[in-house]
Amino acid sequence: MANIQYYDVILKPVITEKSMLGMTDKKYTFLVHPDSNKTMIKEAVEKMFDGVKVSKVNTMNQDGKTKRRGMTIGKTAKVKKAIVWLTEDSKEIELFQGL
């Protein structure tokens, strides 16, 4: 496995209606590096955002979709998503405050 630093683990936040509703329960969704595991994701979130404590992490792998353009068939990139649950006494992530 490649040497992945904590700042390489989280790629970007997922901003959808479902993920925005989950933020009321301190549940945040991120796109993460495909080779990262749950402990790496937990460590990265706690280091990147001050005062945040993670209680659990759920991950899911999504295969790329098959796309077609004329006779050529290809696939989009595969994606790994992580849903991060924060503890009750944890601060909220400031990244989502203005949304």
C-alpha angles and dihedrals in degrees: 000000000000122000101260118188121209093254090056095054101073111057103176142326121264111233112192134131092261094049092047091054090051092058090075087065091046092256115141129186125212138173106236139189110283093233096051123106133208096269092050091050092049092049093047094051093048092049097044098047119047118230094013120132119189119215099183143348128215119195134192133186119216119196119223119267120247109246128188132200110181109307094341117097123194142154133241119234119282117246136207119209128194128199109203120201116203126208121254094251093047124110118245121254109263092211090078099041098098096047 
